[in-house]
């Protein structure tokens, strides 16, 4: 079997020390009842010193954990900022590509628009000529009727 080696963070070390100190404090409290008369003020002073040390270690542990959480929070904020910047850049590139593609489509369709315009002008001319021809034919029929000429019927 291989043993796994685990890295201990300063916070883990502090926690282990805190647990050890609490066990020591518990043992001292247990023996305090047996030796109350003998130890008196010395035990109380030692107990007070141990309590202050435990309190100091607990405060240190809390600060270390807060620092780790703040570091994780800052890393998360930085990652969010980087992701947002990446998405903004991607959006700008996408918009630029869409604009460029639209411009290319517009430029490629220019010959079609020119051809359609020419066809449209040709149709307008043709309809104008047809309308003029109908107008002339109508005038001729009108003048023929006025002059008394017989209608020309197709046989």
C-alpha positions in Angstrom: 0.0 0.0 0.0 1.2 3.5 -0.7 0.5 6.3 1.7 -1.0 9.5 0.3 0.8 12.6 1.4 -1.6 15.4 2.0 -0.5 19.0 2.0 -1.5 20.8 5.1 -2.4 24.4 4.8 -1.5 26.9 7.6 -5.2 26.9 8.5 -5.2 23.1 8.8 -2.1 23.3 11.1 -3.8 25.9 13.2 -6.9 23.8 13.5 -4.9 20.8 14.6 -3.1 22.9 17.2 -6.4 24.3 18.4 -7.8 20.8 18.8 -4.7 19.7 20.7 -4.9 22.7 23.0 -8.6 22.1 23.7 -7.7 18.5 24.6 -5.0 19.7 27.0 -7.5 22.2 28.5 -10.0 19.4 29.1 -7.3 17.2 30.8 -6.3 20.1 33.0 -9.9 20.8 34.0 -10.3 17.1 34.9 -7.2 17.1 37.0 -8.2 20.4 38.6 -10.9 18.9 40.7 -8.4 16.3 42.1 -5.7 18.9 43.0 -7.8 22.0 43.8 -6.3 22.5 47.2 -2.7 21.8 46.1 -2.6 23.8 43.0 -4.9 26.7 43.8 -3.9 29.8 42.0 -1.2 28.2 39.8 -3.7 26.1 38.0 -6.1 28.9 37.6 -3.4 31.1 36.2 -2.2 28.3 33.9 -5.8 27.6 32.8 -6.3 31.3 32.1 -3.0 31.4 30.0 -4.2 28.3 28.1 -7.6 29.9 27.4 -6.0 33.0 26.1 -3.7 31.0 23.9 -6.6 29.0 22.5 -8.6 32.2 21.9 -5.6 33.6 20.1 -5.3 30.5 17.9 -9.0 30.5 17.1 -8.7 34.2 16.0 -5.7 33.4 13.9 -7.6 30.4 12.3 -10.6 32.6 11.5 -8.3 35.2 9.9 -6.6 32.6 7.8 -9.9 31.2 6.6 -11.2 34.7 5.9 -8.1 35.4 3.9 -8.5 32.1 1.9 -12.1 33.0 1.2 -11.2 36.5 0.1 -8.5 35.1 -2.2 -11.1 32.7 -3.7 -13.6 35.5 -4.1 -11.0 37.7 -5.8 -10.0 34.8 -8.1 -13.7 34.3 -9.0 -14.2 38.0 -9.7 -11.2 38.1 -11.9 -12.4 35.0 -13.8 -15.8 36.6 -14.2 -14.2 39.8 -15.5 -12.0 37.9 -18.0 -15.0 35.8 -19.2 -17.1 39.0 -19.6 -14.2 40.7 -21.6 -13.9 37.5 -23.7 -17.7 37.5 -24.5 -17.6 41.3 -25.2 -14.7 40.8 -27.6 -16.4 37.8 -29.3 -19.6 39.9 -29.7 -17.7 42.8 -31.2 -15.9 40.4 -33.6 -19.2 38.7 -34.5 -20.9 42.1 -35.2 -17.9 43.1 -37.4 -18.0 39.9 -39.3 -21.8 40.2 -39.8 -21.3 43.8 -41.1 -18.6 42.7 -43.4 -20.7 39.8 -44.7 -23.6 42.1 -45.3 -21.4 44.5 -47.2 -20.1 41.6 -49.4 -23.6 40.4 -50.1 -24.6 43.9 -51.0 -21.6 44.4 -53.3 -22.2 41.0 -55.0 -25.8 41.8 -55.7 -25.0 45.2 -57.3 -24.9 43.7 -60.9 -28.3 42.2 -60.2 -29.7 45.5 -59.1 -28.3 47.2 -62.1 -29.7 44.6 -64.4 -33.1 44.8 -62.8 -33.0 48.6 -63.1 -32.2 48.3 -66.8 -35.0 45.7 -67.3 -37.4 48.0 -65.4 -36.5 51.0 -67.6 -36.9 48.8 -70.7 -40.4 47.7 -69.5 -41.4 51.3 -68.8 -40.3 52.3 -72.3 -42.1 49.3 -73.9 -45.3 50.1 -72.0 -45.0 53.8 -72.9 -44.6 52.8 -76.6 -47.5 50.4 -76.4 -49.6 53.1 -74.7 -48.6 55.6 -77.4 -49.5 53.0 -80.1 -52.9 52.4 -78.5 -53.4 56.1 -78.3 -52.6 56.6 -82.0 -54.8 53.6 -82.9 -57.7 55.0 -80.9 -57.2 58.5 -82.5 -57.2 56.9 -86.0 -60.3 54.9 -85.3 -62.0 58.0 -83.9 -61.0 60.1 -87.0 -62.1 57.3 -89.3 -65.6 57.2 -87.6 -65.9 60.9 -87.9 -64.9 60.8 -91.6 -67.4 58.1 -92.3 -64.9 55.3 -93.2 -66.1 51.8 -92.4 -64.6 49.9 -89.5 -62.0 47.4 -90.4 -63.0 44.0 -89.1 -60.7 41.0 -89.1 -61.9 38.2 -91.3 
